[in-house]
């Protein structure tokens, strides 16, 4: 493989890692909503800017005035499903 192929493969691997990080923080947010344990709250605090920013972006795209409670959890699960599908597609493309 040449340098360009390696750079492209490396960039796609970084995208897969970024998707995993986003999925991790969404799962932590769902777990904190169910079981508010101190160390989970600390992890949720670390991922709050990312998750809240994605909620805000989704709210603008969907056109819903506000998300709260169960609707946030449902949207988070749908985002996780979409991220999983994207990750699987990238894993097929990038061995």
Biopython code that builds the backbone (N, CA, C, O; Angstrom):
import numpy as np
from Bio.PDB.StructureBuilder import StructureBuilder

atoms = [
    (1, "UNK", "N", (0.827, -1.180, 0.000)),
    (1, "UNK", "CA", (0.000, 0.000, 0.000)),
    (1, "UNK", "C", (0.873, 1.245, 0.000)),
    (1, "UNK", "O", (1.907, 1.309, 0.665)),
    (2, "UNK", "N", (0.428, 2.216, -0.756)),
    (2, "UNK", "CA", (1.146, 3.472, -0.808)),
    (2, "UNK", "C", (0.782, 4.380, 0.353)),
    (2, "UNK", "O", (-0.040, 4.044, 1.205)),
    (3, "UNK", "N", (1.415, 5.527, 0.357)),
    (3, "UNK", "CA", (1.202, 6.467, 1.457)),
    (3, "UNK", "C", (-0.226, 7.003, 1.485)),
    (3, "UNK", "O", (-0.799, 7.189, 2.558)),
    (4, "UNK", "N", (-0.799, 7.251, 0.316)),
    (4, "UNK", "CA", (-2.163, 7.783, 0.274)),
    (4, "UNK", "C", (-3.180, 6.780, 0.793)),
    (4, "UNK", "O", (-4.113, 7.149, 1.506)),
    (5, "UNK", "N", (-3.005, 5.520, 0.441)),
    (5, "UNK", "CA", (-3.918, 4.496, 0.938)),
    (5, "UNK", "C", (-3.818, 4.368, 2.453)),
    (5, "UNK", "O", (-4.827, 4.207, 3.139)),
    (6, "UNK", "N", (-2.587, 4.442, 2.970)),
    (6, "UNK", "CA", (-2.392, 4.362, 4.418)),
    (6, "UNK", "C", (-3.009, 5.561, 5.132)),
    (6, "UNK", "O", (-3.607, 5.410, 6.197)),
    (7, "UNK", "N", (-2.864, 6.748, 4.550)),
    (7, "UNK", "CA", (-3.463, 7.936, 5.153)),
    (7, "UNK", "C", (-4.987, 7.845, 5.163)),
    (7, "UNK", "O", (-5.629, 8.202, 6.150)),
    (8, "UNK", "N", (-5.555, 7.372, 4.072)),
    (8, "UNK", "CA", (-7.006, 7.229, 4.002)),
    (8, "UNK", "C", (-7.506, 6.176, 4.995)),
    (8, "UNK", "O", (-8.509, 6.385, 5.679)),
    (9, "UNK", "N", (-6.809, 5.060, 5.068)),
    (9, "UNK", "CA", (-7.194, 4.015, 6.024)),
    (9, "UNK", "C", (-7.065, 4.520, 7.458)),
    (9, "UNK", "O", (-7.919, 4.228, 8.296)),
    (10, "UNK", "N", (-6.005, 5.273, 7.749)),
    (10, "UNK", "CA", (-5.834, 5.843, 9.083)),
    (10, "UNK", "C", (-6.932, 6.828, 9.435)),
    (10, "UNK", "O", (-7.423, 6.838, 10.564)),
    (11, "UNK", "N", (-7.321, 7.657, 8.473)),
    (11, "UNK", "CA", (-8.401, 8.622, 8.708)),
    (11, "UNK", "C", (-9.722, 7.903, 8.966)),
    (11, "UNK", "O", (-10.487, 8.308, 9.841)),
    (12, "UNK", "N", (-9.994, 6.843, 8.213)),
    (12, "UNK", "CA", (-11.228, 6.089, 8.432)),
    (12, "UNK", "C", (-11.219, 5.374, 9.782)),
    (12, "UNK", "O", (-12.259, 5.254, 10.431)),
    (13, "UNK", "N", (-10.049, 4.899, 10.204)),
    (13, "UNK", "CA", (-9.957, 4.286, 11.527)),
    (13, "UNK", "C", (-10.227, 5.323, 12.622)),
    (13, "UNK", "O", (-10.865, 5.008, 13.626)),
    (14, "UNK", "N", (-9.748, 6.554, 12.436)),
    (14, "UNK", "CA", (-10.029, 7.609, 13.407)),
    (14, "UNK", "C", (-11.519, 7.933, 13.464)),
    (14, "UNK", "O", (-12.049, 8.231, 14.534)),
    (15, "UNK", "N", (-12.192, 7.876, 12.321)),
    (15, "UNK", "CA", (-13.641, 8.095, 12.300)),
    (15, "UNK", "C", (-14.347, 6.996, 13.091)),
    (15, "UNK", "O", (-15.290, 7.274, 13.832)),
    (16, "UNK", "N", (-13.900, 5.763, 12.940)),
    (16, "UNK", "CA", (-14.499, 4.650, 13.690)),
    (16, "UNK", "C", (-14.285, 4.843, 15.190)),
    (16, "UNK", "O", (-15.196, 4.594, 15.980)),
    (17, "UNK", "N", (-13.099, 5.282, 15.589)),
    (17, "UNK", "CA", (-12.828, 5.529, 17.009)),
    (17, "UNK", "C", (-13.704, 6.669, 17.527)),
    (17, "UNK", "O", (-14.223, 6.590, 18.640)),
    (18, "UNK", "N", (-13.873, 7.722, 16.732)),
    (18, "UNK", "CA", (-14.732, 8.838, 17.141)),
    (18, "UNK", "C", (-16.176, 8.377, 17.319)),
    (18, "UNK", "O", (-16.852, 8.806, 18.254)),
    (19, "UNK", "N", (-16.645, 7.518, 16.440)),
    (19, "UNK", "CA", (-18.000, 6.974, 16.568)),
    (19, "UNK", "C", (-18.118, 6.153, 17.848)),
    (19, "UNK", "O", (-19.139, 6.218, 18.533)),
    (20, "UNK", "N", (-17.086, 5.384, 18.175)),
    (20, "UNK", "CA", (-17.104, 4.606, 19.414)),
    (20, "UNK", "C", (-17.153, 5.512, 20.645)),
    (20, "UNK", "O", (-17.855, 5.205, 21.609)),
    (21, "UNK", "N", (-16.422, 6.614, 20.622)),
    (21, "UNK", "CA", (-16.417, 7.548, 21.751)),
    (21, "UNK", "C", (-17.796, 8.175, 21.928)),
    (21, "UNK", "O", (-18.296, 8.272, 23.049)),
    (22, "UNK", "N", (-18.409, 8.599, 20.830)),
    (22, "UNK", "CA", (-19.752, 9.185, 20.901)),
    (22, "UNK", "C", (-20.746, 8.155, 21.434)),
    (22, "UNK", "O", (-21.575, 8.476, 22.286)),
    (23, "UNK", "N", (-20.667, 6.934, 20.942)),
    (23, "UNK", "CA", (-21.569, 5.878, 21.410)),
    (23, "UNK", "C", (-21.362, 5.615, 22.903)),
    (23, "UNK", "O", (-22.330, 5.404, 23.634)),
    (24, "UNK", "N", (-20.112, 5.627, 23.354)),
    (24, "UNK", "CA", (-19.813, 5.412, 24.774)),
    (24, "UNK", "C", (-20.490, 6.469, 25.639)),
    (24, "UNK", "O", (-21.114, 6.139, 26.647)),
    (25, "UNK", "N", (-20.370, 7.733, 25.251)),
    (25, "UNK", "CA", (-20.957, 8.793, 26.066)),
    (25, "UNK", "C", (-22.482, 8.787, 26.015)),
    (25, "UNK", "O", (-23.128, 9.171, 26.990)),
    (26, "UNK", "N", (-23.071, 8.357, 24.897)),
    (26, "UNK", "CA", (-24.524, 8.209, 24.862)),
    (26, "UNK", "C", (-24.969, 7.078, 25.782)),
    (26, "UNK", "O", (-25.983, 7.206, 26.468)),
    (27, "UNK", "N", (-24.228, 5.978, 25.805)),
    (27, "UNK", "CA", (-24.565, 4.866, 26.699)),
    (27, "UNK", "C", (-24.423, 5.293, 28.156)),
    (27, "UNK", "O", (-25.254, 4.939, 28.993)),
    (28, "UNK", "N", (-23.365, 6.057, 28.463)),
    (28, "UNK", "CA", (-23.192, 6.557, 29.828)),
    (28, "UNK", "C", (-24.363, 7.450, 30.217)),
    (28, "UNK", "O", (-24.855, 7.373, 31.343)),
    (29, "UNK", "N", (-24.816, 8.303, 29.287)),
    (29, "UNK", "CA", (-25.958, 9.180, 29.591)),
    (29, "UNK", "C", (-27.211, 8.358, 29.892)),
    (29, "UNK", "O", (-27.968, 8.681, 30.808)),
    (30, "UNK", "N", (-27.424, 7.297, 29.119)),
    (30, "UNK", "CA", (-28.586, 6.437, 29.367)),
    (30, "UNK", "C", (-28.472, 5.719, 30.713)),
    (30, "UNK", "O", (-29.463, 5.582, 31.431)),
    (31, "UNK", "N", (-27.265, 5.261, 31.053)),
    (31, "UNK", "CA", (-27.067, 4.577, 32.334)),
    (31, "UNK", "C", (-27.246, 5.517, 33.515)),
    (31, "UNK", "O", (-27.797, 5.122, 34.543)),
    (32, "UNK", "N", (-26.784, 6.761, 33.381)),
    (32, "UNK", "CA", (-26.945, 7.734, 34.465)),
    (32, "UNK", "C", (-28.420, 8.051, 34.679)),
    (32, "UNK", "O", (-28.855, 8.253, 35.813)),
    (33, "UNK", "N", (-29.188, 8.095, 33.598)),
    (33, "UNK", "CA", (-30.621, 8.347, 33.741)),
    (33, "UNK", "C", (-31.297, 7.206, 34.505)),
    (33, "UNK", "O", (-32.274, 7.422, 35.222)),
    (34, "UNK", "N", (-30.775, 6.008, 34.348)),
    (34, "UNK", "CA", (-31.377, 4.840, 35.013)),
    (34, "UNK", "C", (-30.810, 4.624, 36.415)),
    (34, "UNK", "O", (-31.562, 4.418, 37.368)),
    (35, "UNK", "N", (-29.475, 4.674, 36.539)),
    (35, "UNK", "CA", (-28.786, 4.452, 37.807)),
    (35, "UNK", "C", (-27.822, 5.602, 38.069)),
    (35, "UNK", "O", (-26.709, 5.590, 37.542)),
    (36, "UNK", "N", (-28.204, 6.582, 38.855)),
    (36, "UNK", "CA", (-27.318, 7.731, 39.113)),
    (36, "UNK", "C", (-26.227, 7.406, 40.139)),
    (36, "UNK", "O", (-26.334, 7.768, 41.311)),
    (37, "UNK", "N", (-25.192, 6.729, 39.685)),
    (37, "UNK", "CA", (-24.051, 6.366, 40.528)),
    (37, "UNK", "C", (-22.991, 7.459, 40.358)),
    (37, "UNK", "O", (-22.883, 8.067, 39.293)),
    (38, "UNK", "N", (-22.213, 7.702, 41.412)),
    (38, "UNK", "CA", (-21.268, 8.826, 41.413)),
    (38, "UNK", "C", (-20.256, 8.743, 40.270)),
    (38, "UNK", "O", (-20.021, 9.740, 39.586)),
    (39, "UNK", "N", (-19.657, 7.578, 40.053)),
    (39, "UNK", "CA", (-18.628, 7.501, 39.012)),
    (39, "UNK", "C", (-19.236, 7.584, 37.617)),
    (39, "UNK", "O", (-18.582, 8.054, 36.686)),
    (40, "UNK", "N", (-20.492, 7.128, 37.460)),
    (40, "UNK", "CA", (-21.170, 7.305, 36.177)),
    (40, "UNK", "C", (-21.497, 8.772, 35.937)),
    (40, "UNK", "O", (-21.415, 9.257, 34.808)),
    (41, "UNK", "N", (-21.872, 9.485, 37.014)),
    (41, "UNK", "CA", (-22.141, 10.914, 36.885)),
    (41, "UNK", "C", (-20.880, 11.669, 36.474)),
    (41, "UNK", "O", (-20.952, 12.630, 35.709)),
    (42, "UNK", "N", (-19.719, 11.233, 36.984)),
    (42, "UNK", "CA", (-18.461, 11.878, 36.605)),
    (42, "UNK", "C", (-18.167, 11.660, 35.119)),
    (42, "UNK", "O", (-17.749, 12.586, 34.423)),
    (43, "UNK", "N", (-18.384, 10.441, 34.638)),
    (43, "UNK", "CA", (-18.195, 10.172, 33.208)),
    (43, "UNK", "C", (-19.194, 10.959, 32.364)),
    (43, "UNK", "O", (-18.856, 11.457, 31.291)),
    (44, "UNK", "N", (-20.422, 11.064, 32.856)),
    (44, "UNK", "CA", (-21.432, 11.833, 32.136)),
    (44, "UNK", "C", (-21.054, 13.306, 32.093)),
    (44, "UNK", "O", (-21.282, 13.977, 31.086)),
    (45, "UNK", "N", (-20.482, 13.809, 33.168)),
    (45, "UNK", "CA", (-20.027, 15.201, 33.184)),
    (45, "UNK", "C", (-18.933, 15.450, 32.160)),
    (45, "UNK", "O", (-18.865, 16.527, 31.567)),
    (46, "UNK", "N", (-18.077, 14.458, 31.950)),
    (46, "UNK", "CA", (-17.018, 14.604, 30.946)),
    (46, "UNK", "C", (-17.589, 14.618, 29.535)),
    (46, "UNK", "O", (-17.065, 15.313, 28.664)),
    (47, "UNK", "N", (-18.645, 13.867, 29.300)),
    (47, "UNK", "CA", (-19.220, 13.792, 27.962)),
    (47, "UNK", "C", (-20.390, 14.727, 27.726)),
    (47, "UNK", "O", (-20.983, 14.716, 26.647)),
    (48, "UNK", "N", (-20.733, 15.540, 28.727)),
    (48, "UNK", "CA", (-21.892, 16.427, 28.607)),
    (48, "UNK", "C", (-21.809, 17.381, 27.420)),
    (48, "UNK", "O", (-22.801, 17.513, 26.704)),
    (49, "UNK", "N", (-20.681, 18.058, 27.167)),
    (49, "UNK", "CA", (-20.658, 18.971, 26.009)),
    (49, "UNK", "C", (-20.934, 18.257, 24.685)),
    (49, "UNK", "O", (-21.624, 18.794, 23.819)),
    (50, "UNK", "N", (-20.406, 17.075, 24.534)),
    (50, "UNK", "CA", (-20.610, 16.320, 23.297)),
    (50, "UNK", "C", (-22.067, 15.879, 23.155)),
    (50, "UNK", "O", (-22.689, 16.108, 22.117)),
    (51, "UNK", "N", (-22.600, 15.257, 24.182)),
    (51, "UNK", "CA", (-23.960, 14.716, 24.112)),
    (51, "UNK", "C", (-24.988, 15.841, 24.014)),
    (51, "UNK", "O", (-25.923, 15.760, 23.218)),
    (52, "UNK", "N", (-24.819, 16.889, 24.820)),
    (52, "UNK", "CA", (-25.771, 18.004, 24.759)),
    (52, "UNK", "C", (-25.708, 18.719, 23.417)),
    (52, "UNK", "O", (-26.731, 19.157, 22.892)),
    (53, "UNK", "N", (-24.508, 18.835, 22.866)),
    (53, "UNK", "CA", (-24.377, 19.440, 21.541)),
    (53, "UNK", "C", (-25.078, 18.627, 20.471)),
    (53, "UNK", "O", (-25.697, 19.186, 19.565)),
    (54, "UNK", "N", (-24.984, 17.306, 20.571)),
    (54, "UNK", "CA", (-25.677, 16.456, 19.600)),
    (54, "UNK", "C", (-27.189, 16.503, 19.793)),
    (54, "UNK", "O", (-27.939, 16.481, 18.817)),
    (55, "UNK", "N", (-27.644, 16.566, 21.049)),
    (55, "UNK", "CA", (-29.080, 16.730, 21.294)),
    (55, "UNK", "C", (-29.578, 18.040, 20.693)),
    (55, "UNK", "O", (-30.641, 18.090, 20.074)),
    (56, "UNK", "N", (-28.793, 19.098, 20.885)),
    (56, "UNK", "CA", (-29.180, 20.407, 20.354)),
    (56, "UNK", "C", (-29.240, 20.382, 18.829)),
    (56, "UNK", "O", (-30.168, 20.925, 18.231)),
    (57, "UNK", "N", (-28.256, 19.757, 18.210)),
    (57, "UNK", "CA", (-28.238, 19.644, 16.751)),
    (57, "UNK", "C", (-29.430, 18.835, 16.260)),
    (57, "UNK", "O", (-30.075, 19.205, 15.279)),
    (58, "UNK", "N", (-29.721, 17.735, 16.940)),
    (58, "UNK", "CA", (-30.876, 16.927, 16.555)),
    (58, "UNK", "C", (-32.176, 17.696, 16.725)),
    (58, "UNK", "O", (-33.086, 17.570, 15.907)),
    (59, "UNK", "N", (-32.267, 18.494, 17.787)),
    (59, "UNK", "CA", (-33.466, 19.286, 18.003)),
    (59, "UNK", "C", (-33.694, 20.284, 16.886)),
    (59, "UNK", "O", (-34.833, 20.527, 16.486)),
    (60, "UNK", "N", (-32.610, 20.866, 16.378)),
    (60, "UNK", "CA", (-32.738, 21.810, 15.266)),
    (60, "UNK", "C", (-33.117, 21.089, 13.982)),
    (60, "UNK", "O", (-33.918, 21.599, 13.198)),
    (61, "UNK", "N", (-32.553, 19.915, 13.762)),
    (61, "UNK", "CA", (-32.826, 19.165, 12.530)),
    (61, "UNK", "C", (-34.246, 18.610, 12.509)),
    (61, "UNK", "O", (-34.934, 18.669, 11.489)),
    (62, "UNK", "N", (-34.671, 18.073, 13.642)),
    (62, "UNK", "CA", (-35.987, 17.453, 13.711)),
    (62, "UNK", "C", (-37.076, 18.516, 13.805)),
    (62, "UNK", "O", (-38.193, 18.309, 13.330)),
    (63, "UNK", "N", (-36.754, 19.641, 14.411)),
    (63, "UNK", "CA", (-37.726, 20.711, 14.536)),
    (63, "UNK", "C", (-38.560, 20.640, 15.792)),
    (63, "UNK", "O", (-39.593, 21.303, 15.887)),
    (64, "UNK", "N", (-38.132, 19.847, 16.759)),
    (64, "UNK", "CA", (-38.849, 19.734, 18.025)),
    (64, "UNK", "C", (-38.341, 20.839, 18.952)),
    (64, "UNK", "O", (-37.142, 21.112, 19.003)),
    (65, "UNK", "N", (-39.251, 21.464, 19.673)),
    (65, "UNK", "CA", (-38.872, 22.591, 20.520)),
    (65, "UNK", "C", (-37.931, 22.160, 21.642)),
    (65, "UNK", "O", (-36.941, 22.843, 21.907)),
    (66, "UNK", "N", (-38.218, 21.055, 22.299)),
    (66, "UNK", "CA", (-37.349, 20.603, 23.385)),
    (66, "UNK", "C", (-37.486, 19.096, 23.554)),
    (66, "UNK", "O", (-38.536, 18.502, 23.307)),
    (67, "UNK", "N", (-36.387, 18.515, 23.980)),
    (67, "UNK", "CA", (-36.384, 17.096, 24.301)),
    (67, "UNK", "C", (-36.285, 16.978, 25.813)),
    (67, "UNK", "O", (-35.552, 17.736, 26.447)),
    (68, "UNK", "N", (-37.009, 16.044, 26.391)),
    (68, "UNK", "CA", (-36.873, 15.801, 27.817)),
    (68, "UNK", "C", (-37.312, 14.384, 28.146)),
    (68, "UNK", "O", (-38.121, 13.775, 27.447)),
    (69, "UNK", "N", (-36.747, 13.885, 29.234)),
    (69, "UNK", "CA", (-37.146, 12.583, 29.748)),
    (69, "UNK", "C", (-36.994, 11.439, 28.781)),
    (69, "UNK", "O", (-35.915, 11.196, 28.239)),
    (70, "UNK", "N", (-38.091, 10.740, 28.572)),
    (70, "UNK", "CA", (-38.071, 9.525, 27.752)),
    (70, "UNK", "C", (-37.761, 9.823, 26.297)),
    (70, "UNK", "O", (-37.158, 8.995, 25.614)),
    (71, "UNK", "N", (-38.164, 10.999, 25.807)),
    (71, "UNK", "CA", (-37.880, 11.305, 24.403)),
    (71, "UNK", "C", (-36.384, 11.448, 24.174)),
    (71, "UNK", "O", (-35.880, 11.066, 23.118)),
    (72, "UNK", "N", (-35.651, 12.007, 25.174)),
    (72, "UNK", "CA", (-34.197, 12.094, 25.045)),
    (72, "UNK", "C", (-33.580, 10.702, 25.003)),
    (72, "UNK", "O", (-32.669, 10.451, 24.214)),
    (73, "UNK", "N", (-34.065, 9.804, 25.835)),
    (73, "UNK", "CA", (-33.538, 8.441, 25.840)),
    (73, "UNK", "C", (-33.836, 7.743, 24.516)),
    (73, "UNK", "O", (-32.988, 7.025, 23.985)),
    (74, "UNK", "N", (-35.029, 7.950, 23.988)),
    (74, "UNK", "CA", (-35.382, 7.349, 22.705)),
    (74, "UNK", "C", (-34.501, 7.893, 21.590)),
    (74, "UNK", "O", (-34.027, 7.136, 20.743)),
    (75, "UNK", "N", (-34.283, 9.186, 21.588)),
    (75, "UNK", "CA", (-33.425, 9.787, 20.566)),
    (75, "UNK", "C", (-32.000, 9.279, 20.717)),
    (75, "UNK", "O", (-31.334, 9.010, 19.718)),
    (76, "UNK", "N", (-31.519, 9.143, 21.955)),
    (76, "UNK", "CA", (-30.172, 8.620, 22.175)),
    (76, "UNK", "C", (-30.051, 7.196, 21.645)),
    (76, "UNK", "O", (-29.034, 6.844, 21.048)),
    (77, "UNK", "N", (-31.072, 6.379, 21.855)),
    (77, "UNK", "CA", (-31.026, 5.008, 21.343)),
    (77, "UNK", "C", (-31.050, 4.982, 19.818)),
    (77, "UNK", "O", (-30.371, 4.163, 19.198)),
    (78, "UNK", "N", (-31.823, 5.869, 19.218)),
    (78, "UNK", "CA", (-31.834, 5.943, 17.754)),
    (78, "UNK", "C", (-30.484, 6.401, 17.213)),
    (78, "UNK", "O", (-30.021, 5.906, 16.186)),
    (79, "UNK", "N", (-29.853, 7.348, 17.906)),
    (79, "UNK", "CA", (-28.518, 7.796, 17.498)),
    (79, "UNK", "C", (-27.526, 6.650, 17.620)),
    (79, "UNK", "O", (-26.688, 6.461, 16.739)),
    (80, "UNK", "N", (-27.614, 5.881, 18.706)),
    (80, "UNK", "CA", (-26.717, 4.732, 18.867)),
    (80, "UNK", "C", (-26.927, 3.709, 17.758)),
    (80, "UNK", "O", (-25.964, 3.130, 17.256)),
    (81, "UNK", "N", (-28.158, 3.488, 17.381)),
    (81, "UNK", "CA", (-28.446, 2.567, 16.283)),
    (81, "UNK", "C", (-27.837, 3.075, 14.978)),
    (81, "UNK", "O", (-27.236, 2.305, 14.228)),
    (82, "UNK", "N", (-27.991, 4.358, 14.713)),
    (82, "UNK", "CA", (-27.423, 4.940, 13.494)),
    (82, "UNK", "C", (-25.900, 4.890, 13.527)),
    (82, "UNK", "O", (-25.269, 4.578, 12.517)),
    (83, "UNK", "N", (-25.299, 5.199, 14.687)),
    (83, "UNK", "CA", (-23.841, 5.135, 14.800)),
    (83, "UNK", "C", (-23.335, 3.711, 14.603)),
    (83, "UNK", "O", (-22.292, 3.500, 13.983)),
    (84, "UNK", "N", (-24.065, 2.741, 15.123)),
    (84, "UNK", "CA", (-23.678, 1.343, 14.926)),
    (84, "UNK", "C", (-23.733, 0.940, 13.467)),
    (84, "UNK", "O", (-22.862, 0.216, 12.985)),
    (85, "UNK", "N", (-24.756, 1.406, 12.760)),
    (85, "UNK", "CA", (-24.860, 1.092, 11.331)),
    (85, "UNK", "C", (-23.721, 1.731, 10.548)),
    (85, "UNK", "O", (-23.146, 1.104, 9.659)),
    (86, "UNK", "N", (-23.396, 2.978, 10.877)),
    (86, "UNK", "CA", (-22.278, 3.653, 10.202)),
    (86, "UNK", "C", (-20.975, 2.934, 10.502)),
    (86, "UNK", "O", (-20.141, 2.748, 9.616)),
    (87, "UNK", "N", (-20.802, 2.528, 11.766)),
    (87, "UNK", "CA", (-19.565, 1.831, 12.146)),
    (87, "UNK", "C", (-19.429, 0.503, 11.402)),
    (87, "UNK", "O", (-18.346, 0.160, 10.928)),
    (88, "UNK", "N", (-20.517, -0.232, 11.302)),
    (88, "UNK", "CA", (-20.472, -1.504, 10.575)),
    (88, "UNK", "C", (-20.159, -1.286, 9.099)),
    (88, "UNK", "O", (-19.412, -2.061, 8.503)),
    (89, "UNK", "N", (-20.717, -0.249, 8.514)),
    (89, "UNK", "CA", (-20.421, 0.046, 7.111)),
    (89, "UNK", "C", (-18.952, 0.395, 6.938)),
    (89, "UNK", "O", (-18.327, -0.016, 5.961)),
    (90, "UNK", "N", (-18.393, 1.154, 7.883)),
    (90, "UNK", "CA", (-16.976, 1.501, 7.786)),
    (90, "UNK", "C", (-16.088, 0.286, 8.016)),
    (90, "UNK", "O", (-15.012, 0.189, 7.425)),
    (91, "UNK", "N", (-16.518, -0.636, 8.859)),
    (91, "UNK", "CA", (-15.709, -1.827, 9.104)),
    (91, "UNK", "C", (-15.672, -2.721, 7.873)),
    (91, "UNK", "O", (-14.703, -3.453, 7.669)),
    (92, "UNK", "N", (-16.705, -2.671, 7.061)),
    (92, "UNK", "CA", (-16.698, -3.434, 5.813)),
    (92, "UNK", "C", (-15.750, -2.788, 4.821)),
    (92, "UNK", "O", (-15.042, -3.481, 4.090)),
    (93, "UNK", "N", (-15.733, -1.453, 4.794)),
    (93, "UNK", "CA", (-14.886, -0.726, 3.849)),
    (93, "UNK", "C", (-13.429, -0.788, 4.262)),
    (93, "UNK", "O", (-12.550, -1.000, 3.426)),
    (94, "UNK", "N", (-13.166, -0.600, 5.564)),
    (94, "UNK", "CA", (-11.792, -0.564, 6.066)),
    (94, "UNK", "C", (-11.530, -1.837, 6.848)),
    (94, "UNK", "O", (-12.032, -1.984, 7.963)),
    (95, "UNK", "N", (-10.763, -2.754, 6.299)),
    (95, "UNK", "CA", (-10.497, -4.012, 7.017)),
    (95, "UNK", "C", (-9.585, -3.810, 8.207)),
    (95, "UNK", "O", (-9.267, -4.768, 8.911)),
]
sb = StructureBuilder()
sb.init_structure("model")
sb.init_model(0)
sb.init_chain("A")
sb.init_seg("    ")
for serial, (resi, resn, name, xyz) in enumerate(atoms, 1):
    if name == "N":
        sb.init_residue(resn, " ", resi, " ")
    sb.init_atom(name, np.array(xyz, "f"), 0.0, 1.0, " ", f" {name:<3s}", serial, name[0])
structure = sb.get_structure()
